[in-house]
Amino acid sequence: MEKIEYSSSQFHTDVNDLLSKFVGVGKAGEFAKKVLVKPFESHSTTSHQTRQDDYSEELSSRTLVRIQVDHIISFTEKTLSLRKHLNLLLELAKLAIQQGELSLASDIYSQVLYKTIRETRLLRERAYAILGVAKINSTQAKWRESLTYLKKSTQLFEKAGYHRGIADVQNLIGSIYAERGEVSKADKHFTEGLKILKKLRAPHLKAMIETNIGVTNNIAGNLETAYDYYKKALATFKRINDSKKVAVIHHNIGMLFIKQKDLDKALKNFNESISISLDTKYLPTLAISYLSKAFVYSKINELDMANSYLEKGLEISNKLNDRLSIADIYKIKAIIHRKKKNYTLSENYFLSSLRINNELNNKLNYAETCFELGILYYETGNSESRKYFEKAYSYYKKIGAKIEMEEIEQYV
């Protein structure tokens, strides 16, 4: 089984690479040797000590990350121009998000905002900090707050005349609507983002938007179109050597194969996504690929394996405060218990998933859970099944998802 591990040691390596990019390899190495706190080395302990230190080890690791960040900020504030310093902070915040340290990332973005409050020449950096705060909110399904920040970010990018930033915002707005299952709204923003990029050289952002258009087409059941977008984006990410985004594409292709009911190919792509995410320590994609792998195992009645991967996904989702994934975990837990004929427990998990998805206004996941709950009630002879099938059918009909509509029609 894969081991989840993103330690202060990995963060130490990542920030060294980041420093080298901004101050040069020589200065970065000298700084790391003299100032940067190194991760605690492992040492032999008695079993009694090990048990006592189980909790403190995690706290120590997180404290080290905070210390490293504070040292880097102090060092680069003196050695870099203000603009370079701020751009380093923006990259540092992204690393913190990757490690699941959302509070730390938020603090770093706050520093950028503080340092740019009266700097009209640094509108771009300020706009990206606000965009970063919006991203943190969106990962926690705080849609309203995220959209408010995105509006502010757009205004600053427009004032700075920075069109690539506006395209970045359009991509995140589209992603929010896609997460909520509002496909037509999502596509509108993705199309606008690509339109802006026509006159710009931004292959990475263009590939990100193409990936998201693939996702909306997959939701709607346009699988060939989705696959074409995924292949195009995958070629770009491989060319520019962005392994994390390659992992994202493999995850999305896995989801496409689930719709095609080719579960072997789905598992192959989830395994590839997990392998890359473990190598790059990319927690957001690692979490959802664990969940999707669990879903596939639930489909083929490998219920213990499904439960094992769910636990891995839950560990990361809790760290990231990803409530959408937690709702999805409850849905898969419910499917597992339904297959084990633990019907009461299954119903409770389904209802919890529905409640969270309703609170987060996630129409797609709500419909998926309604369908699965409908199956539970169908199997147990509960007349409520029709109500939940109809709720799911109504959503799928609205977005033209024929594959899901045909599945529901088998029951009603």
KACOR-V721184 format. One record per backbone hydrogen bond with DSSP energy under -0.5 kcal/mol. CO is the residue of the C=O (numbers start at 1). NH is the residue of the N-H. If there is no record, write none. Layout:
<<CO & NH> <CO & NH>>
This chain:
<<2 & 4> <3 & 5> <7 & 11> <8 & 12> <9 & 13> <10 & 14> <11 & 15> <12 & 16> <13 & 17> <14 & 18> <15 & 19> <16 & 20> <17 & 21> <18 & 22> <19 & 23> <19 & 24> <20 & 24> <24 & 28> <25 & 29> <26 & 30> <27 & 31> <28 & 32> <29 & 33> <30 & 34> <31 & 35> <31 & 36> <46 & 50> <47 & 51> <48 & 52> <49 & 53> <50 & 54> <51 & 54> <53 & 57> <54 & 58> <55 & 59> <56 & 60> <57 & 61> <58 & 62> <59 & 63> <60 & 64> <61 & 65> <62 & 66> <63 & 67> <64 & 68> <65 & 69> <66 & 70> <67 & 71> <68 & 72> <69 & 73> <70 & 74> <71 & 75> <72 & 76> <73 & 77> <74 & 78> <75 & 78> <75 & 79> <76 & 80> <81 & 85> <82 & 86> <83 & 87> <84 & 88> <85 & 89> <86 & 90> <87 & 91> <88 & 92> <89 & 93> <90 & 94> <91 & 95> <92 & 96> <93 & 97> <94 & 98> <95 & 99> <96 & 101> <97 & 100> <98 & 283> <100 & 102> <101 & 105> <102 & 106> <103 & 107> <104 & 108> <105 & 109> <106 & 110> <107 & 111> <108 & 112> <109 & 113> <110 & 114> <111 & 115> <112 & 116> <114 & 117> <116 & 119> <118 & 120> <119 & 122> <120 & 123> <122 & 126> <123 & 127> <124 & 128> <125 & 129> <126 & 130> <127 & 131> <128 & 132> <129 & 133> <130 & 134> <131 & 135> <132 & 136> <133 & 137> <134 & 138> <135 & 139> <136 & 140> <137 & 140> <137 & 142> <138 & 141> <141 & 143> <142 & 146> <143 & 147> <144 & 148> <145 & 149> <146 & 150> <147 & 151> <148 & 152> <149 & 153> <150 & 154> <151 & 155> <152 & 156> <153 & 157> <154 & 158> <155 & 159> <156 & 160> <157 & 161> <157 & 162> <158 & 161> <161 & 163> <162 & 166> <163 & 167> <164 & 168> <165 & 169> <166 & 170> <167 & 171> <168 & 172> <169 & 173> <170 & 174> <171 & 175> <172 & 176> <173 & 177> <174 & 178> <175 & 179> <176 & 180> <177 & 182> <178 & 181> <180 & 363> <180 & 364> <181 & 183> <182 & 186> <183 & 187> <184 & 188> <185 & 189> <186 & 190> <187 & 191> <188 & 192> <189 & 193> <190 & 194> <191 & 195> <192 & 196> <193 & 197> <194 & 198> <195 & 198> <196 & 199> <197 & 200> <200 & 202> <202 & 206> <203 & 207> <204 & 208> <205 & 209> <206 & 210> <207 & 211> <208 & 212> <209 & 213> <210 & 214> <211 & 215> <212 & 216> <213 & 217> <214 & 218> <215 & 219> <216 & 220> <217 & 221> <217 & 222> <218 & 221> <220 & 402> <221 & 223> <222 & 226> <223 & 227> <224 & 228> <225 & 229> <226 & 230> <227 & 231> <228 & 232> <229 & 233> <230 & 234> <231 & 235> <232 & 236> <233 & 237> <234 & 238> <235 & 239> <236 & 240> <237 & 242> <238 & 241> <241 & 243> <242 & 246> <243 & 247> <244 & 248> <245 & 249> <246 & 250> <247 & 251> <248 & 252> <249 & 253> <250 & 254> <251 & 255> <252 & 256> <253 & 257> <254 & 258> <255 & 259> <256 & 260> <257 & 262> <258 & 261> <261 & 263> <262 & 266> <263 & 267> <264 & 268> <265 & 269> <266 & 270> <267 & 271> <268 & 272> <269 & 273> <270 & 274> <271 & 275> <272 & 276> <273 & 277> <274 & 278> <275 & 279> <276 & 280> <277 & 281> <277 & 282> <281 & 283> <282 & 286> <283 & 287> <284 & 288> <285 & 289> <286 & 290> <287 & 291> <288 & 292> <289 & 293> <290 & 294> <291 & 295> <292 & 296> <293 & 297> <294 & 298> <295 & 299> <296 & 300> <297 & 302> <298 & 301> <301 & 303> <302 & 306> <303 & 307> <304 & 308> <305 & 309> <306 & 310> <307 & 311> <308 & 312> <309 & 313> <310 & 314> <311 & 315> <312 & 316> <313 & 317> <314 & 318> <315 & 319> <316 & 320> <317 & 321> <317 & 322> <318 & 321> <321 & 323> <322 & 326> <323 & 327> <324 & 328> <325 & 329> <326 & 330> <327 & 331> <328 & 332> <329 & 333> <330 & 334> <331 & 335> <332 & 336> <333 & 337> <334 & 338> <335 & 339> <336 & 340> <337 & 342> <338 & 341> <341 & 343> <342 & 346> <343 & 347> <344 & 348> <345 & 349> <346 & 350> <347 & 351> <348 & 352> <349 & 353> <350 & 354> <351 & 355> <352 & 356> <353 & 357> <354 & 358> <355 & 359> <356 & 360> <357 & 362> <358 & 361> <361 & 363> <362 & 366> <363 & 367> <364 & 368> <365 & 369> <366 & 370> <367 & 371> <368 & 372> <369 & 373> <370 & 374> <371 & 375> <372 & 376> <373 & 377> <374 & 378> <375 & 379> <376 & 380> <377 & 382> <378 & 381> <381 & 383> <382 & 385> <383 & 386> <384 & 388> <385 & 389> <386 & 390> <387 & 391> <388 & 392> <389 & 393> <390 & 394> <391 & 395> <392 & 396> <393 & 397> <394 & 398> <395 & 399> <396 & 400> <396 & 401> <397 & 400> <400 & 402> <401 & 405> <402 & 406> <403 & 407> <404 & 408> <405 & 409> <406 & 410> <407 & 410> <408 & 411> <408 & 412>>
